[in-house]
Amino acid sequence: MKNLLENIDEILLMGPGPSCVPPQVYTALSRNTLGHLDPCFLNIMDELKEMLRRIMNTGNNLTIPISGTGSAGMETCFVNLVEPGDRVLVMINGVFGMRMQDVAARLGAHVDALEFAWGTPVMPDMLRLLSGVFSELL
């Protein structure tokens, strides 16, 4: 049987994902697989967590890498921070803002949304202006 993947040319991907994969990642993927409780895996994970803490400038021992999409990371964050009844402010300027609004609502949060034109940046000055309004609501 012919492997149809052999005919794929290298393409420069410049969207939010999927992304181009560096050759070092392909090399790493060709290594033997480790179980999640293997001592070697645990050593690698500990080193990764330490590097993440340095990059994020935190001492939090619960800093961990997440294997998944950006949406998986976003949902993980919301699920660990938002409880039913919490107030959540979401700025929507595209699909991911809408996804944040949906995730927060599914968690039982009271969601306030500020919508901006799709693809435009969220305006910090507008948020500062509105901060007094939102603080009065709390």
N, CA, C and O atoms as CSV, one atom per row, in Angstrom:
chain,resi,resn,atom,element,x,y,z
A,1,MET,N,N,0.849,-1.180,0.000
A,1,MET,CA,C,0.000,0.000,0.000
A,1,MET,C,C,0.892,1.240,0.000
A,1,MET,O,O,1.879,1.300,0.734
A,2,LYS,N,N,0.545,2.220,-0.819
A,2,LYS,CA,C,1.321,3.450,-0.944
A,2,LYS,C,C,1.038,4.375,0.234
A,2,LYS,O,O,-0.118,4.555,0.615
A,3,ASN,N,N,2.085,4.962,0.815
A,3,ASN,CA,C,1.944,5.912,1.908
A,3,ASN,C,C,1.688,7.297,1.315
A,3,ASN,O,O,2.594,7.906,0.748
A,4,LEU,N,N,0.477,7.787,1.441
A,4,LEU,CA,C,0.097,9.072,0.849
A,4,LEU,C,C,0.781,10.260,1.527
A,4,LEU,O,O,0.792,11.359,0.971
A,5,LEU,N,N,1.337,10.063,2.692
A,5,LEU,CA,C,2.021,11.158,3.398
A,5,LEU,C,C,3.385,11.475,2.804
A,5,LEU,O,O,3.943,12.539,3.071
A,6,GLU,N,N,3.931,10.560,1.998
A,6,GLU,CA,C,5.257,10.777,1.418
A,6,GLU,C,C,5.272,11.880,0.371
A,6,GLU,O,O,6.343,12.394,0.049
A,7,ASN,N,N,4.131,12.258,-0.165
A,7,ASN,CA,C,4.064,13.261,-1.232
A,7,ASN,C,C,3.766,14.663,-0.729
A,7,ASN,O,O,3.550,15.571,-1.532
A,8,ILE,N,N,3.751,14.855,0.573
A,8,ILE,CA,C,3.436,16.181,1.120
A,8,ILE,C,C,4.704,17.030,1.141
A,8,ILE,O,O,5.716,16.651,1.731
A,9,ASP,N,N,4.627,18.191,0.480
A,9,ASP,CA,C,5.757,19.125,0.476
A,9,ASP,C,C,5.752,19.941,1.758
A,9,ASP,O,O,4.708,20.121,2.384
A,10,GLU,N,N,6.930,20.435,2.146
A,10,GLU,CA,C,7.013,21.308,3.317
A,10,GLU,C,C,6.352,22.632,2.986
A,10,GLU,O,O,6.626,23.233,1.946
A,11,ILE,N,N,5.479,23.084,3.876
A,11,ILE,CA,C,4.719,24.313,3.663
A,11,ILE,C,C,4.940,25.232,4.859
A,11,ILE,O,O,4.969,24.771,6.000
A,12,LEU,N,N,5.094,26.519,4.605
A,12,LEU,CA,C,5.206,27.490,5.688
A,12,LEU,C,C,3.800,27.824,6.164
A,12,LEU,O,O,3.029,28.456,5.442
A,13,LEU,N,N,3.466,27.400,7.381
A,13,LEU,CA,C,2.151,27.655,7.967
A,13,LEU,C,C,2.241,28.890,8.845
A,13,LEU,O,O,3.091,28.958,9.733
A,14,MET,N,N,1.369,29.873,8.607
A,14,MET,CA,C,1.466,31.136,9.344
A,14,MET,C,C,0.172,31.497,10.061
A,14,MET,O,O,-0.023,32.659,10.420
A,15,GLY,N,N,-0.715,30.531,10.277
A,15,GLY,CA,C,-1.963,30.783,10.979
A,15,GLY,C,C,-1.807,30.486,12.454
A,15,GLY,O,O,-0.701,30.208,12.917
A,16,PRO,N,N,-2.922,30.543,13.213
A,16,PRO,CA,C,-2.869,30.261,14.645
A,16,PRO,C,C,-2.663,28.786,14.949
A,16,PRO,O,O,-2.430,28.439,16.106
A,17,GLY,N,N,-2.736,27.930,13.986
A,17,GLY,CA,C,-2.512,26.501,14.167
A,17,GLY,C,C,-3.253,25.760,13.093
A,17,GLY,O,O,-4.329,26.203,12.690
A,18,PRO,N,N,-2.745,24.673,12.615
A,18,PRO,CA,C,-1.500,24.023,13.022
A,18,PRO,C,C,-0.289,24.885,12.667
A,18,PRO,O,O,-0.374,25.791,11.838
A,19,SER,N,N,0.818,24.588,13.301
A,19,SER,CA,C,2.039,25.357,13.131
A,19,SER,C,C,3.121,24.493,12.499
A,19,SER,O,O,3.060,23.264,12.531
A,20,CYS,N,N,4.106,25.161,11.928
A,20,CYS,CA,C,5.268,24.438,11.412
A,20,CYS,C,C,5.972,23.749,12.584
A,20,CYS,O,O,5.986,24.258,13.705
A,21,VAL,N,N,6.544,22.605,12.307
A,21,VAL,CA,C,7.204,21.827,13.354
A,21,VAL,C,C,8.711,21.853,13.115
A,21,VAL,O,O,9.166,21.463,12.040
A,22,PRO,N,N,9.495,22.305,14.098
A,22,PRO,CA,C,10.953,22.314,13.935
A,22,PRO,C,C,11.497,20.886,13.817
A,22,PRO,O,O,10.925,19.963,14.397
A,23,PRO,N,N,12.583,20.693,13.080
A,23,PRO,CA,C,13.160,19.359,12.916
A,23,PRO,C,C,13.484,18.674,14.249
A,23,PRO,O,O,13.382,17.452,14.351
A,24,GLN,N,N,13.873,19.448,15.270
A,24,GLN,CA,C,14.196,18.855,16.571
A,24,GLN,C,C,12.983,18.152,17.179
A,24,GLN,O,O,13.133,17.161,17.894
A,25,VAL,N,N,11.784,18.661,16.895
A,25,VAL,CA,C,10.568,18.035,17.417
A,25,VAL,C,C,10.345,16.693,16.739
A,25,VAL,O,O,9.983,15.715,17.394
A,26,TYR,N,N,10.558,16.644,15.426
A,26,TYR,CA,C,10.421,15.362,14.724
A,26,TYR,C,C,11.416,14.343,15.264
A,26,TYR,O,O,11.089,13.166,15.407
A,27,THR,N,N,12.630,14.794,15.562
A,27,THR,CA,C,13.634,13.900,16.142
A,27,THR,C,C,13.169,13.386,17.499
A,27,THR,O,O,13.285,12.196,17.790
A,28,ALA,N,N,12.646,14.281,18.324
A,28,ALA,CA,C,12.154,13.880,19.648
A,28,ALA,C,C,11.004,12.889,19.519
A,28,ALA,O,O,10.914,11.937,20.295
A,29,LEU,N,N,10.127,13.105,18.545
A,29,LEU,CA,C,8.982,12.208,18.358
A,29,LEU,C,C,9.396,10.811,17.909
A,29,LEU,O,O,8.638,9.854,18.062
A,30,SER,N,N,10.593,10.700,17.358
A,30,SER,CA,C,11.054,9.385,16.901
A,30,SER,C,C,11.690,8.571,18.043
A,30,SER,O,O,12.070,7.418,17.841
A,31,ARG,N,N,11.803,9.157,19.216
A,31,ARG,CA,C,12.374,8.462,20.376
A,31,ARG,C,C,11.387,7.441,20.938
A,31,ARG,O,O,10.202,7.452,20.604
A,32,ASN,N,N,11.894,6.565,21.791
A,32,ASN,CA,C,11.030,5.581,22.436
A,32,ASN,C,C,10.014,6.284,23.334
A,32,ASN,O,O,10.292,7.348,23.887
A,33,THR,N,N,8.857,5.689,23.469
A,33,THR,CA,C,7.789,6.239,24.297
A,33,THR,C,C,7.997,5.838,25.754
A,33,THR,O,O,8.387,4.711,26.056
A,34,LEU,N,N,7.727,6.791,26.650
A,34,LEU,CA,C,7.816,6.531,28.084
A,34,LEU,C,C,6.420,6.557,28.688
A,34,LEU,O,O,5.543,7.283,28.218
A,35,GLY,N,N,6.222,5.773,29.719
A,35,GLY,CA,C,4.979,5.840,30.467
A,35,GLY,C,C,4.971,7.065,31.355
A,35,GLY,O,O,6.026,7.603,31.689
A,36,HIS,N,N,3.778,7.510,31.740
A,36,HIS,CA,C,3.676,8.745,32.535
A,36,HIS,C,C,4.164,8.572,33.979
A,36,HIS,O,O,4.293,9.565,34.695
A,37,LEU,N,N,4.436,7.352,34.420
A,37,LEU,CA,C,4.988,7.138,35.762
A,37,LEU,C,C,6.428,6.641,35.728
A,37,LEU,O,O,7.002,6.335,36.773
A,38,ASP,N,N,7.010,6.560,34.544
A,38,ASP,CA,C,8.407,6.140,34.397
A,38,ASP,C,C,9.307,7.180,35.065
A,38,ASP,O,O,9.101,8.377,34.864
A,39,PRO,N,N,10.302,6.755,35.857
A,39,PRO,CA,C,11.197,7.724,36.526
A,39,PRO,C,C,11.867,8.692,35.548
A,39,PRO,O,O,12.071,9.859,35.881
A,40,CYS,N,N,12.208,8.225,34.358
A,40,CYS,CA,C,12.822,9.112,33.362
A,40,CYS,C,C,11.826,10.193,32.928
A,40,CYS,O,O,12.191,11.360,32.789
A,41,PHE,N,N,10.569,9.796,32.715
A,41,PHE,CA,C,9.531,10.768,32.347
A,41,PHE,C,C,9.357,11.794,33.461
A,41,PHE,O,O,9.246,12.991,33.194
A,42,LEU,N,N,9.333,11.330,34.708
A,42,LEU,CA,C,9.151,12.247,35.836
A,42,LEU,C,C,10.299,13.241,35.927
A,42,LEU,O,O,10.074,14.406,36.257
A,43,ASN,N,N,11.525,12.808,35.641
A,43,ASN,CA,C,12.673,13.724,35.633
A,43,ASN,C,C,12.525,14.777,34.536
A,43,ASN,O,O,12.790,15.959,34.753
A,44,ILE,N,N,12.095,14.326,33.349
A,44,ILE,CA,C,11.887,15.263,32.239
A,44,ILE,C,C,10.795,16.265,32.608
A,44,ILE,O,O,10.951,17.465,32.378
A,45,MET,N,N,9.702,15.785,33.174
A,45,MET,CA,C,8.589,16.665,33.560
A,45,MET,C,C,9.031,17.680,34.615
A,45,MET,O,O,8.674,18.856,34.539
A,46,ASP,N,N,9.808,17.222,35.597
A,46,ASP,CA,C,10.287,18.154,36.629
A,46,ASP,C,C,11.143,19.260,36.018
A,46,ASP,O,O,11.036,20.422,36.412
A,47,GLU,N,N,11.986,18.903,35.061
A,47,GLU,CA,C,12.838,19.905,34.417
A,47,GLU,C,C,11.996,20.874,33.581
A,47,GLU,O,O,12.236,22.081,33.594
A,48,LEU,N,N,11.016,20.340,32.860
A,48,LEU,CA,C,10.128,21.209,32.079
A,48,LEU,C,C,9.372,22.180,32.981
A,48,LEU,O,O,9.254,23.363,32.663
A,49,LYS,N,N,8.862,21.682,34.104
A,49,LYS,CA,C,8.127,22.550,35.016
A,49,LYS,C,C,9.022,23.661,35.557
A,49,LYS,O,O,8.585,24.804,35.689
A,50,GLU,N,N,10.266,23.330,35.868
A,50,GLU,CA,C,11.206,24.342,36.359
A,50,GLU,C,C,11.469,25.396,35.284
A,50,GLU,O,O,11.510,26.590,35.583
A,51,MET,N,N,11.648,24.963,34.036
A,51,MET,CA,C,11.862,25.922,32.944
A,51,MET,C,C,10.637,26.807,32.750
A,51,MET,O,O,10.774,28.008,32.517
A,52,LEU,N,N,9.440,26.228,32.842
A,52,LEU,CA,C,8.218,27.025,32.713
A,52,LEU,C,C,8.107,28.060,33.829
A,52,LEU,O,O,7.697,29.196,33.593
A,53,ARG,N,N,8.474,27.661,35.043
A,53,ARG,CA,C,8.424,28.619,36.165
A,53,ARG,C,C,9.374,29.781,35.915
A,53,ARG,O,O,9.048,30.929,36.220
A,54,ARG,N,N,10.554,29.488,35.360
A,54,ARG,CA,C,11.516,30.558,35.054
A,54,ARG,C,C,10.946,31.496,33.989
A,54,ARG,O,O,10.995,32.717,34.132
A,55,ILE,N,N,10.407,30.911,32.925
A,55,ILE,CA,C,9.865,31.717,31.825
A,55,ILE,C,C,8.690,32.565,32.302
A,55,ILE,O,O,8.566,33.728,31.916
A,56,MET,N,N,7.829,31.990,33.137
A,56,MET,CA,C,6.625,32.679,33.607
A,56,MET,C,C,6.869,33.516,34.859
A,56,MET,O,O,5.960,34.176,35.364
A,57,ASN,N,N,8.107,33.480,35.355
A,57,ASN,CA,C,8.490,34.253,36.535
A,57,ASN,C,C,7.575,33.949,37.717
A,57,ASN,O,O,7.011,34.855,38.331
A,58,THR,N,N,7.438,32.657,38.026
A,58,THR,CA,C,6.606,32.234,39.149
A,58,THR,C,C,7.320,31.155,39.951
A,58,THR,O,O,8.181,30.448,39.427
A,59,GLY,N,N,6.964,31.037,41.204
A,59,GLY,CA,C,7.481,29.975,42.048
A,59,GLY,C,C,6.423,28.917,42.319
A,59,GLY,O,O,6.633,28.016,43.132
A,60,ASN,N,N,5.290,29.023,41.641
A,60,ASN,CA,C,4.170,28.117,41.875
A,60,ASN,C,C,4.522,26.690,41.464
A,60,ASN,O,O,4.830,26.436,40.299
A,61,ASN,N,N,4.478,25.756,42.421
A,61,ASN,CA,C,4.815,24.361,42.132
A,61,ASN,C,C,3.800,23.683,41.230
A,61,ASN,O,O,4.081,22.620,40.676
A,62,LEU,N,N,2.625,24.278,41.073
A,62,LEU,CA,C,1.609,23.677,40.214
A,62,LEU,C,C,1.706,24.162,38.766
A,62,LEU,O,O,0.763,23.977,37.995
A,63,THR,N,N,2.816,24.772,38.387
A,63,THR,CA,C,3.048,25.166,37.005
A,63,THR,C,C,3.349,23.905,36.207
A,63,THR,O,O,4.333,23.213,36.468
A,64,ILE,N,N,2.486,23.613,35.225
A,64,ILE,CA,C,2.660,22.375,34.462
A,64,ILE,C,C,2.417,22.627,32.978
A,64,ILE,O,O,1.630,23.500,32.609
A,65,PRO,N,N,3.099,21.855,32.126
A,65,PRO,CA,C,2.789,21.939,30.692
A,65,PRO,C,C,1.504,21.175,30.413
A,65,PRO,O,O,1.194,20.199,31.095
A,66,ILE,N,N,0.771,21.614,29.424
A,66,ILE,CA,C,-0.464,20.936,29.033
A,66,ILE,C,C,-0.312,20.465,27.602
A,66,ILE,O,O,-0.002,21.249,26.705
A,67,SER,N,N,-0.531,19.194,27.400
A,67,SER,CA,C,-0.464,18.622,26.062
A,67,SER,C,C,-1.830,18.779,25.421
A,67,SER,O,O,-2.761,18.036,25.731
A,68,GLY,N,N,-1.944,19.739,24.535
A,68,GLY,CA,C,-3.225,19.975,23.885
A,68,GLY,C,C,-3.193,21.290,23.135
A,68,GLY,O,O,-2.157,21.948,23.033
A,69,THR,N,N,-4.339,21.653,22.616
A,69,THR,CA,C,-4.474,22.898,21.870
A,69,THR,C,C,-4.505,24.092,22.814
A,69,THR,O,O,-4.600,23.925,24.030
A,70,GLY,N,N,-4.426,25.286,22.260
A,70,GLY,CA,C,-4.597,26.485,23.067
A,70,GLY,C,C,-5.957,26.508,23.741
A,70,GLY,O,O,-6.087,26.983,24.869
A,71,SER,N,N,-6.972,25.995,23.052
A,71,SER,CA,C,-8.309,25.934,23.646
A,71,SER,C,C,-8.328,24.996,24.845
A,71,SER,O,O,-9.027,25.257,25.824
A,72,ALA,N,N,-7.567,23.908,24.779
A,72,ALA,CA,C,-7.492,22.989,25.924
A,72,ALA,C,C,-6.849,23.699,27.109
A,72,ALA,O,O,-7.296,23.538,28.244
A,73,GLY,N,N,-5.810,24.479,26.856
A,73,GLY,CA,C,-5.171,25.246,27.923
A,73,GLY,C,C,-6.096,26.287,28.509
A,73,GLY,O,O,-6.144,26.475,29.725
A,74,MET,N,N,-6.841,26.975,27.630
A,74,MET,CA,C,-7.784,27.987,28.093
A,74,MET,C,C,-8.858,27.355,28.967
A,74,MET,O,O,-9.177,27.872,30.038
A,75,GLU,N,N,-9.417,26.235,28.510
A,75,GLU,CA,C,-10.471,25.586,29.286
A,75,GLU,C,C,-9.925,25.062,30.609
A,75,GLU,O,O,-10.609,25.135,31.629
A,76,THR,N,N,-8.706,24.536,30.606
A,76,THR,CA,C,-8.081,24.072,31.843
A,76,THR,C,C,-7.975,25.211,32.846
A,76,THR,O,O,-8.255,25.034,34.032
A,77,CYS,N,N,-7.571,26.374,32.366
A,77,CYS,CA,C,-7.446,27.545,33.239
A,77,CYS,C,C,-8.802,27.928,33.822
A,77,CYS,O,O,-8.927,28.123,35.031
A,78,PHE,N,N,-9.809,28.036,32.971
A,78,PHE,CA,C,-11.142,28.416,33.443
A,78,PHE,C,C,-11.682,27.411,34.453
A,78,PHE,O,O,-12.209,27.803,35.494
A,79,VAL,N,N,-11.558,26.126,34.156
A,79,VAL,CA,C,-12.111,25.090,35.033
A,79,VAL,C,C,-11.463,25.141,36.412
A,79,VAL,O,O,-12.103,24.818,37.413
A,80,ASN,N,N,-10.193,25.547,36.468
A,80,ASN,CA,C,-9.494,25.593,37.748
A,80,ASN,C,C,-9.663,26.915,38.487
A,80,ASN,O,O,-9.337,27.001,39.671
A,81,LEU,N,N,-10.163,27.942,37.816
A,81,LEU,CA,C,-10.274,29.252,38.459
A,81,LEU,C,C,-11.707,29.732,38.664
A,81,LEU,O,O,-11.958,30.533,39.564
A,82,VAL,N,N,-12.647,29.262,37.857
A,82,VAL,CA,C,-14.006,29.792,37.878
A,82,VAL,C,C,-14.948,28.801,38.554
A,82,VAL,O,O,-14.961,27.611,38.239
A,83,GLU,N,N,-15.730,29.324,39.488
A,83,GLU,CA,C,-16.733,28.510,40.181
A,83,GLU,C,C,-18.114,29.057,39.857
A,83,GLU,O,O,-18.249,30.222,39.483
A,84,PRO,N,N,-19.146,28.222,39.998
A,84,PRO,CA,C,-20.511,28.704,39.740
A,84,PRO,C,C,-20.794,29.978,40.541
A,84,PRO,O,O,-20.495,30.066,41.732
A,85,GLY,N,N,-21.373,30.952,39.859
A,85,GLY,CA,C,-21.706,32.212,40.505
A,85,GLY,C,C,-20.627,33.276,40.402
A,85,GLY,O,O,-20.905,34.448,40.655
A,86,ASP,N,N,-19.396,32.905,40.035
A,86,ASP,CA,C,-18.337,33.900,39.866
A,86,ASP,C,C,-18.688,34.843,38.730
A,86,ASP,O,O,-19.372,34.462,37.780
A,87,ARG,N,N,-18.213,36.082,38.837
A,87,ARG,CA,C,-18.368,37.046,37.744
A,87,ARG,C,C,-17.128,36.974,36.882
A,87,ARG,O,O,-16.007,37.002,37.389
A,88,VAL,N,N,-17.329,36.881,35.583
A,88,VAL,CA,C,-16.223,36.790,34.626
A,88,VAL,C,C,-16.439,37.830,33.535
A,88,VAL,O,O,-17.525,37.923,32.962
A,89,LEU,N,N,-15.410,38.604,33.252
A,89,LEU,CA,C,-15.443,39.572,32.159
A,89,LEU,C,C,-14.626,39.002,31.008
A,89,LEU,O,O,-13.450,38.677,31.169
A,90,VAL,N,N,-15.258,38.884,29.848
A,90,VAL,CA,C,-14.585,38.348,28.663
A,90,VAL,C,C,-14.585,39.417,27.584
A,90,VAL,O,O,-15.618,40.013,27.283
A,91,MET,N,N,-13.416,39.651,27.007
A,91,MET,CA,C,-13.311,40.560,25.873
A,91,MET,C,C,-13.375,39.712,24.611
A,91,MET,O,O,-12.582,38.787,24.437
A,92,ILE,N,N,-14.313,40.026,23.736
A,92,ILE,CA,C,-14.510,39.225,22.535
A,92,ILE,C,C,-14.097,40.040,21.313
A,92,ILE,O,O,-14.682,41.081,21.012
A,93,ASN,N,N,-13.076,39.542,20.618
A,93,ASN,CA,C,-12.675,40.160,19.358
A,93,ASN,C,C,-12.428,39.085,18.300
A,93,ASN,O,O,-11.707,39.305,17.327
A,94,GLY,N,N,-13.042,37.918,18.512
A,94,GLY,CA,C,-12.899,36.818,17.564
A,94,GLY,C,C,-13.417,35.518,18.159
A,94,GLY,O,O,-14.078,35.506,19.198
A,95,VAL,N,N,-13.102,34.435,17.481
A,95,VAL,CA,C,-13.603,33.107,17.857
A,95,VAL,C,C,-13.189,32.713,19.269
A,95,VAL,O,O,-14.001,32.157,20.009
A,96,PHE,N,N,-11.950,32.985,19.659
A,96,PHE,CA,C,-11.482,32.527,20.959
A,96,PHE,C,C,-12.152,33.272,22.111
A,96,PHE,O,O,-12.372,32.695,23.176
A,97,GLY,N,N,-12.478,34.544,21.910
A,97,GLY,CA,C,-13.239,35.265,22.927
A,97,GLY,C,C,-14.625,34.670,23.094
A,97,GLY,O,O,-15.132,34.551,24.210
A,98,MET,N,N,-15.238,34.295,21.964
A,98,MET,CA,C,-16.557,33.646,22.041
A,98,MET,C,C,-16.438,32.306,22.762
A,98,MET,O,O,-17.321,31.925,23.531
A,99,ARG,N,N,-15.338,31.596,22.508
A,99,ARG,CA,C,-15.135,30.310,23.182
A,99,ARG,C,C,-14.956,30.517,24.683
A,99,ARG,O,O,-15.480,29.739,25.480
A,100,MET,N,N,-14.215,31.566,25.080
A,100,MET,CA,C,-14.054,31.862,26.509
A,100,MET,C,C,-15.405,32.143,27.155
A,100,MET,O,O,-15.685,31.668,28.256
A,101,GLN,N,N,-16.231,32.907,26.474
A,101,GLN,CA,C,-17.559,33.226,26.992
A,101,GLN,C,C,-18.368,31.942,27.190
A,101,GLN,O,O,-19.034,31.776,28.212
A,102,ASP,N,N,-18.307,31.048,26.222
A,102,ASP,CA,C,-19.045,29.786,26.292
A,102,ASP,C,C,-18.550,28.912,27.439
A,102,ASP,O,O,-19.353,28.357,28.190
A,103,VAL,N,N,-17.237,28.788,27.577
A,103,VAL,CA,C,-16.671,27.952,28.647
A,103,VAL,C,C,-17.062,28.502,30.009
A,103,VAL,O,O,-17.491,27.747,30.883
A,104,ALA,N,N,-16.918,29.803,30.198
A,104,ALA,CA,C,-17.260,30.414,31.495
A,104,ALA,C,C,-18.744,30.222,31.801
A,104,ALA,O,O,-19.109,29.940,32.943
A,105,ALA,N,N,-19.592,30.372,30.799
A,105,ALA,CA,C,-21.033,30.190,31.011
A,105,ALA,C,C,-21.345,28.741,31.381
A,105,ALA,O,O,-22.168,28.494,32.262
A,106,ARG,N,N,-20.695,27.778,30.717
A,106,ARG,CA,C,-20.930,26.370,31.040
A,106,ARG,C,C,-20.497,26.036,32.461
A,106,ARG,O,O,-21.001,25.085,33.058
A,107,LEU,N,N,-19.568,26.813,33.002
A,107,LEU,CA,C,-19.114,26.593,34.379
A,107,LEU,C,C,-20.035,27.259,35.399
A,107,LEU,O,O,-19.801,27.162,36.603
A,108,GLY,N,N,-21.071,27.927,34.926
A,108,GLY,CA,C,-22.025,28.555,35.831
A,108,GLY,C,C,-21.655,29.964,36.240
A,108,GLY,O,O,-22.228,30.501,37.187
A,109,ALA,N,N,-20.709,30.571,35.548
A,109,ALA,CA,C,-20.307,31.938,35.868
A,109,ALA,C,C,-21.334,32.927,35.331
A,109,ALA,O,O,-22.064,32.639,34.382
A,110,HIS,N,N,-21.373,34.097,35.957
A,110,HIS,CA,C,-22.146,35.214,35.419
A,110,HIS,C,C,-21.177,35.956,34.501
A,110,HIS,O,O,-20.239,36.601,34.971
A,111,VAL,N,N,-21.405,35.864,33.201
A,111,VAL,CA,C,-20.445,36.380,32.224
A,111,VAL,C,C,-20.882,37.737,31.692
A,111,VAL,O,O,-21.992,37.899,31.185
A,112,ASP,N,N,-19.980,38.710,31.821
A,112,ASP,CA,C,-20.132,40.002,31.155
A,112,ASP,C,C,-19.173,39.984,29.977
A,112,ASP,O,O,-18.032,39.543,30.113
A,113,ALA,N,N,-19.621,40.455,28.832
A,113,ALA,CA,C,-18.770,40.443,27.645
A,113,ALA,C,C,-18.660,41.844,27.058
A,113,ALA,O,O,-19.646,42.575,26.964
A,114,LEU,N,N,-17.456,42.197,26.670
A,114,LEU,CA,C,-17.222,43.419,25.908
A,114,LEU,C,C,-16.811,42.966,24.517
A,114,LEU,O,O,-15.849,42.215,24.357
A,115,GLU,N,N,-17.541,43.423,23.521
A,115,GLU,CA,C,-17.254,42.990,22.159
A,115,GLU,C,C,-16.549,44.090,21.387
A,115,GLU,O,O,-16.928,45.260,21.438
A,116,PHE,N,N,-15.521,43.680,20.678
A,116,PHE,CA,C,-14.753,44.564,19.813
A,116,PHE,C,C,-14.877,44.031,18.392
A,116,PHE,O,O,-15.231,42.867,18.203
A,117,ALA,N,N,-14.596,44.845,17.406
A,117,ALA,CA,C,-14.638,44.366,16.021
A,117,ALA,C,C,-13.671,43.192,15.874
A,117,ALA,O,O,-12.549,43.228,16.379
A,118,TRP,N,N,-14.123,42.158,15.179
A,118,TRP,CA,C,-13.303,40.962,15.015
A,118,TRP,C,C,-11.948,41.320,14.405
A,118,TRP,O,O,-11.856,42.068,13.432
A,119,GLY,N,N,-10.919,40.769,15.002
A,119,GLY,CA,C,-9.565,40.957,14.503
A,119,GLY,C,C,-8.893,42.225,14.983
A,119,GLY,O,O,-7.719,42.448,14.688
A,120,THR,N,N,-9.616,43.070,15.724
A,120,THR,CA,C,-8.995,44.292,16.243
A,120,THR,C,C,-8.526,44.033,17.670
A,120,THR,O,O,-9.086,43.177,18.356
A,121,PRO,N,N,-7.521,44.748,18.120
A,121,PRO,CA,C,-7.045,44.534,19.488
A,121,PRO,C,C,-8.038,45.044,20.521
A,121,PRO,O,O,-8.816,45.962,20.263
A,122,VAL,N,N,-7.994,44.433,21.688
A,122,VAL,CA,C,-8.776,44.922,22.823
A,122,VAL,C,C,-8.124,46.228,23.268
A,122,VAL,O,O,-6.901,46.307,23.382
A,123,MET,N,N,-8.928,47.235,23.516
A,123,MET,CA,C,-8.405,48.548,23.843
A,123,MET,C,C,-8.274,48.717,25.360
A,123,MET,O,O,-9.285,48.841,26.052
A,124,PRO,N,N,-7.042,48.722,25.887
A,124,PRO,CA,C,-6.846,48.846,27.340
A,124,PRO,C,C,-7.467,50.113,27.926
A,124,PRO,O,O,-7.956,50.091,29.056
A,125,ASP,N,N,-7.457,51.210,27.182
A,125,ASP,CA,C,-8.038,52.451,27.710
A,125,ASP,C,C,-9.536,52.292,27.954
A,125,ASP,O,O,-10.071,52.835,28.920
A,126,MET,N,N,-10.218,51.540,27.071
A,126,MET,CA,C,-11.649,51.311,27.255
A,126,MET,C,C,-11.876,50.455,28.499
A,126,MET,O,O,-12.840,50.668,29.234
A,127,LEU,N,N,-11.002,49.502,28.732
A,127,LEU,CA,C,-11.136,48.651,29.916
A,127,LEU,C,C,-10.924,49.464,31.188
A,127,LEU,O,O,-11.625,49.263,32.180
A,128,ARG,N,N,-9.961,50.381,31.160
A,128,ARG,CA,C,-9.732,51.238,32.330
A,128,ARG,C,C,-10.956,52.113,32.591
A,128,ARG,O,O,-11.361,52.306,33.737
A,129,LEU,N,N,-11.534,52.633,31.522
A,129,LEU,CA,C,-12.719,53.479,31.635
A,129,LEU,C,C,-13.878,52.695,32.235
A,129,LEU,O,O,-14.621,53.211,33.070
A,130,LEU,N,N,-14.028,51.452,31.807
A,130,LEU,CA,C,-15.141,50.624,32.276
A,130,LEU,C,C,-14.873,49.963,33.620
A,130,LEU,O,O,-15.798,49.439,34.242
A,131,SER,N,N,-13.634,49.977,34.078
A,131,SER,CA,C,-13.309,49.269,35.324
A,131,SER,C,C,-14.127,49.795,36.493
A,131,SER,O,O,-14.512,49.024,37.371
A,132,GLY,N,N,-14.398,51.095,36.518
A,132,GLY,CA,C,-15.211,51.658,37.584
A,132,GLY,C,C,-16.638,51.139,37.522
A,132,GLY,O,O,-17.252,50.880,38.557
A,133,VAL,N,N,-17.166,50.987,36.321
A,133,VAL,CA,C,-18.537,50.479,36.150
A,133,VAL,C,C,-18.613,49.046,36.663
A,133,VAL,O,O,-19.541,48.698,37.393
A,134,PHE,N,N,-17.633,48.202,36.284
A,134,PHE,CA,C,-17.664,46.810,36.692
A,134,PHE,C,C,-17.403,46.648,38.187
A,134,PHE,O,O,-17.961,45.748,38.816
A,135,SER,N,N,-16.561,47.507,38.764
A,135,SER,CA,C,-16.296,47.382,40.202
A,135,SER,C,C,-17.553,47.723,41.008
A,135,SER,O,O,-17.752,47.179,42.094
A,136,GLU,N,N,-18.410,48.625,40.484
A,136,GLU,CA,C,-19.665,48.955,41.164
A,136,GLU,C,C,-20.650,47.784,41.134
A,136,GLU,O,O,-21.499,47.658,42.016
A,137,LEU,N,N,-20.531,46.936,40.121
A,137,LEU,CA,C,-21.435,45.787,39.984
A,137,LEU,C,C,-21.086,44.666,40.959
A,137,LEU,O,O,-21.924,43.813,41.252
A,138,LEU,N,N,-19.864,44.664,41.458
A,138,LEU,CA,C,-19.425,43.548,42.320
A,138,LEU,C,C,-19.900,43.689,43.738
A,138,LEU,O,O,-19.611,42.833,44.574
